[in-house]
Amino acid sequence: MAILTSKGGADVVIRDEELKLLIRESLDKMGGSFKRVLLIPPDFTRFNSYAGPITAMVYDMLKADAHIDIIPALGTHVAMTEPEIRAMFGDDIPLECFKVHDWRNDVVKRGTVSGELLNEWSEGKVDYTVDVEVNKILFEDYDLILSIGQIVPHEVVGMANYTKNIVVGVGGADTINKSHFLGAVYNMERIMGQANSPVRKLFNYGVDEFLADLPIQYMLTVMARDDESGKMVMKGFFAGPDEEAFLKACKVSQDTNLELLDEPLDKVIVYLDPEEFKSTWLGNKAVYRTRMAIADDGDLIVLAPALREFGEDKEIDRLIRKYGYKGTPNTLAAVEENEELKNNLSAAAHLIHGSSEGRFKITYCPGPNMSREEIESVGFASGDLDEMMEKYDFVNLKDGFNEVNGEKVFYISNPALGLWAYRKLFNRV
């Protein structure tokens, strides 16, 4: 294993001036001079990753000598709009540099992971094969493919990014569907916040076995909210071609993005920023990033002013509306009985992730773009957004514990930034 650049820690803050030096150092160690470069940053749903400014810095450093393409790692998400591109990456990169990933139609198969391996990794939960498919643009003779992204706790794989950015971010339906389902049936609580998981083994194997001929390098960030300013700051920057950079970043993320609590939470209020969260496909981070923290019979209230759909993909949206967030047993039964769900296992996995498994109540409070009837039809309780924001003094809530009219509540302003868990339920491995 090799790591090219490594800086991070709970007490570290990396500002732009230092970041540029770290990026330049990394590029020099990767080869320095390139003619054709493909950048793979996350999409707008990872706005807080700081991958946007890093992409812009890399572009500025290489543009004089290299042809540069940029393909945001959409996975199943909708394509970025021009305002989103400008908000995330700035105004200096020409729009024609940006390519759109189509996970259903623009991928090529590079190999198949055996059912025997899936059975071993999942401890007998699944035994299907998985086709490793990635966007065909990766094979257009680049001399550097640079994956840029944030290491943060993740419900499907344990820690986001690294090889996930390749085989899911610009991957195909078979990899996406079956990896998501693998994580769900293995049990999300065993995965979240962990560097190693059956899904991580699948992703690493897919890249190492079937994409080893590609010049893939990684730049990985760790971001956390500064206690004093409340703003996001960079706690780590790591670069390299393999797992060493990823594992070092995971350690810093575990130290800065995990909030381990001494007692289960009876009432949690989560706000979904309207610029970032417009679907439950993304907004259910409010559910699964808090699921290990909420007490039995507790309450989760989700303030979702911009909610307008369940799935960003029309077919997945239809499936969510049809089958709902009904818990693991009901979802697994629906998969067995319905071919359409069996053919969309990422949707089935999402239905499991978005359920409280009957342990606590989930109340979604949408804005004007989604009705009470729609919310309740998928298994959530529905609340009035304005009433809830007034009742819980939304303007004055701070992240963490608050006392409102004698009631103790726990507030989270952005569920994408971390993982909250009752200390006795989380074992770091």
Order of alpha helices (4+ residues) and beta strands (2+ residues): beta-alpha-beta-alpha-beta-alpha-beta-alpha-beta-beta-beta-beta-alpha-alpha-alpha-beta-beta-alpha-beta-beta-alpha-alpha-beta-alpha-alpha-alpha-alpha-beta-alpha-beta-alpha-beta-beta-beta
